[in-house]
Amino acid sequence: TYSGVSYGTSAFNALDTNSKQEILNLMDSIEKKIQVIDTTANESRHFDYQIRPNDPNSRMIIALKNEMRRLGDTMVKVALANGVSLTTEDVTDAEETKI
């Protein structure tokens, strides 16, 4: 419901409880990491410094990238729960996942 108008069930609601929780947990973790990166960028080191291998945040940034990839992959579950044929190959860049 938005501005008093019901638009029906969301695609997210078609998921089972475990899948919903997986997505919510990933989103929460992603948001927390983004906040740390943003705060660091505003207070001490821009992002281009944070991604350097010797920076304390670099490993967290790699973890963030991997979590975002997993979140993208969970969209396959959302699609399937809503009758859309989709595979991880449809949403995953094979070259990107090697990094």
Secondary structure, DSSP 8 states (H G I E B T S, - for coil): -BTTB-----GGGGS-HHHHHHHHHHHHHHHHHHHHHHHHHHHT--HHHHTSTTSTTHHHHHHHHHHHHHHHHHHHHHHHHTT----HHHH--TTGGG-
